[in-house]
Amino acid sequence: MLIEGLSPVQALERRLANYLKPVPMETLLQQVGFAVKECSRAEFIPARFRDLAG
């Protein structure tokens, strides 16, 4: 077992050592906005993002 012989704290530290934080919502919306503006045909844009095409 991967955690055999480790304390609970050591096991948790090992498990979270390479944890990546989630991408902030602002960054996601900015990326979607870039994609919408670069899109060649409006029908390719999902309806919920069409207002970003501005």
Secondary structure as UniProt FT lines:
FT   TURN            2..5
FT   HELIX           8..16
FT   TURN            17..18
FT   HELIX           25..38
FT   HELIX           42..44
FT   HELIX           47..53
//
